[in-house]
């Protein structure tokens, strides 16, 4: 499926690291590699798709609901204060301005151009202008348009490699096992205090009983001006490479 440009862009970059390390990369598409999914898949040396997998959807979309008129009817006025001409364009609470719509359309166009250029570079056998229309194609049609290199399920691909003498491994990331102190609820930040005489027993008892342990010096999280910036950032409309 599709999703945010930044999210799928990061996932794609991680796959490129495999190729940069000199390892052959085959991507198997069992069901969907559309838009952001195809951005990831196209970096592979070989794309294998199941017969009814969906591929393509090379395009960009952004959508924001607008409740300005409804709020105005209810007597609610939403204030937005910005610095910078285009700090806020389309938002749910602001009256739609044609200038903001045009600016957003320009930004989407820029992202779309980057998307097309990237896919064309990774898959030069594609006729990118015919493919980058936002359309999707099922297995055989996708194969005819060079969106995939062969039609095969993931299991068939593994069996084929195994029968040809390839050693097949399954790799899974596993978090490191927690230390004995962590299992007792004592974090690494508390460890230095445990070295103080008479403190370790109290901490162990608190961890076992669940009772709070008084702190000699209360910890107050530092204030950062960046916090307010991050809070504001969540209201900005995201761009999606979406199926």
N, C-alpha and C positions, 0 to 999 in steps of 0.2 A: 504494500500500500504506500501511500504518501504521507508526508508529515512536514515538519519545519525544515527550512533550508539549512539552518545551523546544525540541527541534530543529524540529518542524513549526510550533510557535508562532512561532519566529524567521523561518522561511521565509514564513509567512503575513504577518508584519509587514512584510517586505520588499516583498511584493506590494501591500500597502496603501499603501506609499510611492508606487507608480506612480499609484494612484487619487488620492492626496492631491495629486499634482503636476498633476492635471487631465487625465490621459491616460485614454482609454477602455481598459478591460482585458477581453479575451476569453480564457478558458481553454479549451483543447482537451484533452479526455480521450481518449487513444487506447486505453488499456487499463484502468487502475485509478485511481480517485480514492476510496479507501476510508479512513474514519476520519481520520488525520492528513492524508492526501491530499485528502480532501473539505474539511477545515478550510482548506487552501490554496485549493482551487478555488472555494469559496463566496463569496470576496471579489470575484469577477469581476463585471463588469456583465452578462456573458453567458457561460454554460457550454455548450460544444458537445461532445457525446460521440459517439464512434463507435457503430454499432449494437449491438455486443456488449461495450462497455465496462462495467465494474463500478463502481457508485457507492453511497455510503452508509456503512454500518458506523459509525454515530455512537454510540460507546461508549468505555469506558475499561477497561483490564485491567492487572493486575500479577500476576506469578507468580514464585515463588522456590522452588527445590528445597530440601528439608530433609534433611540427613544426620546429624542429631543422634543418632538411635538407632543408626545404623551406626557412628559414631565411638565411641559409648559401648560398643558391643559389642567394638570393637577396642581399648578401653582408652585412647582419646584424649579428652582434655578440652580444649575450646576456651574460653579465658577472654576475656570481653568486659567492659571497664570503661567506664562511661558517666557523664556528668553531665547530668541532665535526664531526666524520667520517660519521654519518648518519643524519646530520642535514637536508640535502636535498637528497632525493633519486630520485624518478621519478617526473619530472617536465615537463611542455610543452616545455621549451626552452633548455633543456640540452640533450646532446647526450645520447641515451639509453645505460646504462652500465649493463651487465648481473648480476653484483654483486648487483646493486640497485634493479633489478627485483627480485632477490632471497630474498633480505632483505624485500621487500614489501610483497612477498608471505609468508614469515615467520610471519610477523605482521598480515596478514589476517588470517593465520592459528590459531594464538593465540586468535584472536577475535572470530573466529568460534568455537573454543573449549569452550570459556566462554559462548557463546550463547547456544550451545548444553547442557552444564552443567546446565545452568539456566532453560531452558525449561524442561529438564528431572526432575529437582527438583520440579518444579511447577506442572508438569503433569506426575507423576510416572507411570501412566497407558499406556504411550506412549512407543512404541519400537523406541527409539530415533535414533538408527543407521539406521533404515529403513525410518524414517521420515525426518531426517536432510540431505536431498539430494539436496535441492534447488527447489524441485518439489512443485506444488500446486495441491489441490484437491477441487472439488465442493462438496456442501452440504452432500449428502449421502455417497460419498466416504470418505470425511473428518470424518464423523460420525463413519464409520466402522474402521477408523484408530485411533479413540479416540482423534482426534483433536478438536472435539466438543462433547457435552453431549446430545444435542437434536436439532431437526430441527423445527424451529418456527420463525415467523417474530417478530419484536419488538412489534408491535401492539397486536399481539396475546398473547404475553407474558404478556403485561400490563393488557389486559382484563382478562386473566386467574388469575392473582394475585388479581385484583379487585373483581372478582366474588367469590374468596375464602375468601374475607373479609379483604384483605390487603388495608391499606390506601395508595394511590398513590399520590406522590407529584412531582412536577417539580421544580428543583432548578436551578437558573440562577444567575450568578454573575453580579452585576450592579455597575458601578463606582459611588463613592459618588458624590452627587450633588455639583457643583461648588459654592463657596461662592460668596456673592454679589460683593466683591472686585475683585475676579477672573473674574467674568462676565464682569466687566468694564476694564479688561486687566491689573489690578494691582496685581502683584504676591505677595506672602508672603515675598519675599526678599525686596520688596519695602515698606512694611508696617512700619518698624521701622523709615524710613525717613519721613513718613507721620506725625509722632508725632511732627516733628519740626514745629514751628509756621510759617505760610505762605506757607508751602509746599503742604499741602493736596489739596488746591484748584487748584494749578497748575497741580498736578497729575490727578485730576478728569477731568479737562478740556482737558488734553492731551489724556486721555483714551477715552473721548467722541468724540473728533475731529480726533483722529488718528495722531496728530502731535507729533513729537519726543520731549522728555523732556531732556534738557541738563543735563548731569551728572557732579557734582562737581569733582568727582574722577573717571576717566575712569576705567572700569573694564578690566583687562587683564588676560585671562585664564592662569593658571600656566602651565609651560612646564614639561612634565614627560618623562623620558627615556622609560617608558613602552609603550608610544605611538608608537614608532618605532617597538617595538616587536609585538604589535598587528597588525600593518600594514603588517609586514612580515608574520604573521601567516596566513593571508587570502590566501596566495599563496600555502600553503601546501595542498597536495591532501587529501581529506576526505575519510573516509571509510563508506560504506553504508551497512546496512542490507536491502537489496533491493529485491523487487519482480521481 
